């Protein structure tokens, strides 16, 4: 009963369209004219707390069931990464690489005929707004994007069904992750009632069957907290800023189709590398502690690091601003407003021998 009390009634049209308050609704009929070069502006979604018990501080991460906590002293927690990676971490690394949990690296060229990378970017950018508006936990967004990529790797769809795939994937992910997920009616409403409940249910069923009901598994978010805690240093007053900045960079990677080929752990590690470089560009962003924790050398992450750094520099997704606007808020320390450095020195991809404190 407590859960029911914390759940507000479904959105109603009058409440969602109060003067001065932008609507959650978005109809994707304009996708028929979108190309990769099209400039698309995002309409901000209003902040609407979903449950009474939701924490006010959105920067506090909800612990995913498979997420590994890192202890402050590095001694009492068997999952700590102060020395070698734990067996649990290595298990998660093996699970994330399973073919059934991975999208095809080139599905846009090999499978899709009417959907482009630009259309996917517009969809994911909008889903970031939806997740923010409904106060969904971060793992829900990462899972939803994973479902979209995996489904598109196996099924060619028309652009008129792309938003249906997006909201259905978010519905599946929310039902998997959330205590009180949005209702199907709410998801129909935010698409301007472009789709019916029956169409949403059919797509939900198609997603589940296509993915073989393999809905769990590690995401970028699973690894990010572990890596950001390992990246904290006693002599630098980064605090939550490093965590927020790494989270910002990780969410930017969701927008870019090119990042779908990287494993979640690679993106998480690369986001921490770029975050540390942004906060302290004169010091090597990688060290022995991070190398032991992640089991990645900086050279292993080079391609992904450059991709995320380009996204941070707005060389690829300058017109899609949902993630940037989200992390401009003071509760996230305005990390998206930090100016990235133009180029990462090539020496930072060398093996950091003798580098211990960063």
KAVEN-V658531 format. One record per residue. N is the residue number from 0. D_CENTER is the distance of its C-alpha to the mean C-alpha in Angstrom with 2 decimals. Layout:
n=N d_center=D_CENTER
n=N d_center=D_CENTER
//
This chain:
n=0 d_center=31.58
n=1 d_center=29.54
n=2 d_center=26.34
n=3 d_center=28.09
n=4 d_center=29.26
n=5 d_center=25.82
n=6 d_center=24.71
n=7 d_center=25.77
n=8 d_center=27.39
n=9 d_center=25.47
n=10 d_center=24.98
n=11 d_center=28.25
n=12 d_center=28.94
n=13 d_center=31.13
n=14 d_center=28.63
n=15 d_center=25.78
n=16 d_center=28.06
n=17 d_center=29.81
n=18 d_center=31.18
n=19 d_center=28.93
n=20 d_center=25.78
n=21 d_center=23.61
n=22 d_center=22.89
n=23 d_center=19.71
n=24 d_center=21.32
n=25 d_center=20.52
n=26 d_center=22.51
n=27 d_center=21.35
n=28 d_center=24.89
n=29 d_center=24.38
n=30 d_center=22.27
n=31 d_center=25.68
n=32 d_center=26.30
n=33 d_center=22.96
n=34 d_center=23.02
n=35 d_center=20.83
n=36 d_center=22.94
n=37 d_center=22.81
n=38 d_center=21.85
n=39 d_center=19.90
n=40 d_center=19.71
n=41 d_center=17.48
n=42 d_center=19.35
n=43 d_center=17.90
n=44 d_center=17.46
n=45 d_center=19.64
n=46 d_center=18.63
n=47 d_center=20.12
n=48 d_center=20.05
n=49 d_center=19.72
n=50 d_center=21.85
n=51 d_center=24.58
n=52 d_center=23.42
n=53 d_center=19.87
n=54 d_center=19.68
n=55 d_center=20.24
n=56 d_center=18.16
n=57 d_center=14.52
n=58 d_center=13.77
n=59 d_center=15.11
n=60 d_center=12.62
n=61 d_center=13.66
n=62 d_center=14.84
n=63 d_center=13.66
n=64 d_center=16.84
n=65 d_center=16.28
n=66 d_center=14.89
n=67 d_center=17.52
n=68 d_center=18.99
n=69 d_center=20.77
n=70 d_center=24.10
n=71 d_center=25.39
n=72 d_center=28.61
n=73 d_center=27.43
n=74 d_center=30.39
n=75 d_center=30.09
n=76 d_center=26.71
n=77 d_center=27.21
n=78 d_center=23.54
n=79 d_center=23.87
n=80 d_center=23.11
n=81 d_center=26.04
n=82 d_center=27.87
n=83 d_center=26.85
n=84 d_center=23.68
n=85 d_center=24.29
n=86 d_center=25.06
n=87 d_center=22.12
n=88 d_center=19.73
n=89 d_center=21.61
n=90 d_center=21.44
n=91 d_center=17.65
n=92 d_center=17.81
n=93 d_center=20.31
n=94 d_center=18.43
n=95 d_center=15.23
n=96 d_center=17.73
n=97 d_center=19.58
n=98 d_center=20.19
n=99 d_center=19.63
n=100 d_center=15.96
n=101 d_center=15.36
n=102 d_center=15.34
n=103 d_center=18.25
n=104 d_center=17.87
n=105 d_center=20.03
n=106 d_center=19.77
n=107 d_center=20.00
n=108 d_center=23.40
n=109 d_center=24.57
n=110 d_center=23.73
n=111 d_center=22.79
n=112 d_center=25.67
n=113 d_center=24.77
n=114 d_center=21.00
n=115 d_center=19.81
n=116 d_center=16.78
n=117 d_center=17.35
n=118 d_center=17.33
n=119 d_center=14.05
n=120 d_center=12.59
n=121 d_center=14.42
n=122 d_center=13.19
n=123 d_center=9.41
n=124 d_center=10.42
n=125 d_center=12.49
n=126 d_center=10.12
n=127 d_center=8.19
n=128 d_center=11.84
n=129 d_center=12.67
n=130 d_center=10.25
n=131 d_center=11.59
n=132 d_center=15.04
n=133 d_center=15.27
n=134 d_center=13.95
n=135 d_center=11.76
n=136 d_center=10.39
n=137 d_center=6.79
n=138 d_center=7.43
n=139 d_center=8.54
n=140 d_center=5.72
n=141 d_center=4.35
n=142 d_center=8.14
n=143 d_center=9.02
n=144 d_center=7.62
n=145 d_center=9.29
n=146 d_center=12.30
n=147 d_center=12.61
n=148 d_center=12.85
n=149 d_center=15.13
n=150 d_center=17.23
n=151 d_center=17.71
n=152 d_center=18.79
n=153 d_center=21.67
n=154 d_center=22.60
n=155 d_center=23.68
n=156 d_center=23.23
n=157 d_center=24.55
n=158 d_center=22.63
n=159 d_center=24.08
n=160 d_center=22.12
n=161 d_center=18.68
n=162 d_center=17.77
n=163 d_center=19.38
n=164 d_center=17.16
n=165 d_center=14.04
n=166 d_center=15.48
n=167 d_center=16.93
n=168 d_center=13.77
n=169 d_center=12.33
n=170 d_center=15.77
n=171 d_center=15.82
n=172 d_center=12.56
n=173 d_center=13.92
n=174 d_center=17.27
n=175 d_center=16.01
n=176 d_center=14.12
n=177 d_center=15.75
n=178 d_center=19.28
n=179 d_center=20.13
n=180 d_center=17.94
n=181 d_center=18.78
n=182 d_center=21.72
n=183 d_center=22.15
n=184 d_center=24.40
n=185 d_center=21.75
n=186 d_center=19.48
n=187 d_center=22.64
n=188 d_center=23.51
n=189 d_center=20.40
n=190 d_center=21.13
n=191 d_center=24.60
n=192 d_center=26.00
n=193 d_center=25.62
n=194 d_center=25.22
n=195 d_center=27.23
n=196 d_center=26.41
n=197 d_center=28.15
n=198 d_center=26.03
n=199 d_center=22.84
n=200 d_center=24.40
n=201 d_center=25.50
n=202 d_center=22.13
n=203 d_center=20.66
n=204 d_center=23.54
n=205 d_center=23.03
n=206 d_center=19.42
n=207 d_center=20.62
n=208 d_center=23.61
n=209 d_center=21.96
n=210 d_center=19.51
n=211 d_center=22.46
n=212 d_center=21.02
n=213 d_center=18.76
n=214 d_center=15.91
n=215 d_center=14.96
n=216 d_center=14.24
n=217 d_center=12.11
n=218 d_center=8.38
n=219 d_center=6.81
n=220 d_center=7.07
n=221 d_center=10.57
n=222 d_center=11.72
n=223 d_center=10.36
n=224 d_center=12.91
n=225 d_center=15.63
n=226 d_center=15.30
n=227 d_center=15.16
n=228 d_center=18.17
n=229 d_center=19.92
n=230 d_center=19.38
n=231 d_center=21.16
n=232 d_center=24.81
n=233 d_center=27.82
n=234 d_center=29.38
n=235 d_center=26.50
n=236 d_center=25.64
n=237 d_center=21.87
n=238 d_center=21.10
n=239 d_center=17.86
n=240 d_center=17.48
n=241 d_center=16.19
n=242 d_center=13.54
n=243 d_center=12.40
n=244 d_center=12.70
n=245 d_center=10.75
n=246 d_center=7.78
n=247 d_center=8.48
n=248 d_center=8.84
n=249 d_center=5.78
n=250 d_center=3.95
n=251 d_center=7.30
n=252 d_center=7.17
n=253 d_center=5.40
n=254 d_center=8.55
n=255 d_center=10.91
n=256 d_center=12.58
n=257 d_center=14.17
n=258 d_center=11.26
n=259 d_center=11.20
n=260 d_center=14.35
n=261 d_center=13.11
n=262 d_center=12.75
n=263 d_center=9.74
n=264 d_center=12.31
n=265 d_center=13.27
n=266 d_center=10.03
n=267 d_center=9.92
n=268 d_center=13.62
n=269 d_center=13.58
n=270 d_center=11.33
n=271 d_center=13.95
n=272 d_center=16.70
n=273 d_center=15.93
n=274 d_center=15.48
n=275 d_center=18.81
n=276 d_center=20.40
n=277 d_center=19.60
n=278 d_center=21.11
n=279 d_center=24.03
n=280 d_center=24.67
n=281 d_center=28.17
n=282 d_center=27.22
n=283 d_center=25.80
n=284 d_center=22.04
n=285 d_center=22.45
n=286 d_center=25.06
n=287 d_center=26.59
n=288 d_center=24.73
n=289 d_center=21.29
n=290 d_center=22.88
n=291 d_center=24.30
n=292 d_center=21.21
n=293 d_center=18.87
n=294 d_center=21.77
n=295 d_center=20.67
n=296 d_center=22.94
n=297 d_center=21.83
n=298 d_center=23.49
n=299 d_center=21.37
n=300 d_center=18.20
n=301 d_center=20.02
n=302 d_center=18.67
n=303 d_center=14.97
n=304 d_center=15.93
n=305 d_center=17.84
n=306 d_center=15.13
n=307 d_center=12.70
n=308 d_center=15.87
n=309 d_center=16.82
n=310 d_center=13.70
n=311 d_center=14.40
n=312 d_center=17.96
n=313 d_center=17.13
n=314 d_center=19.08
n=315 d_center=16.94
n=316 d_center=15.04
n=317 d_center=17.50
n=318 d_center=18.02
n=319 d_center=14.51
n=320 d_center=14.15
n=321 d_center=11.99
n=322 d_center=9.47
n=323 d_center=12.71
n=324 d_center=14.66
n=325 d_center=12.46
n=326 d_center=12.78
n=327 d_center=16.42
n=328 d_center=17.37
n=329 d_center=19.73
n=330 d_center=18.06
n=331 d_center=15.30
n=332 d_center=18.29
n=333 d_center=17.73
n=334 d_center=15.84
n=335 d_center=14.87
n=336 d_center=18.66
n=337 d_center=19.40
n=338 d_center=21.11
n=339 d_center=19.97
n=340 d_center=22.90
n=341 d_center=24.04
n=342 d_center=24.34
n=343 d_center=23.46
n=344 d_center=26.85
n=345 d_center=27.55
n=346 d_center=29.03
n=347 d_center=25.69
n=348 d_center=24.99
n=349 d_center=28.23
n=350 d_center=28.62
n=351 d_center=28.74
n=352 d_center=32.10
n=353 d_center=33.47
n=354 d_center=30.39
n=355 d_center=29.70
n=356 d_center=28.66
n=357 d_center=26.57
//
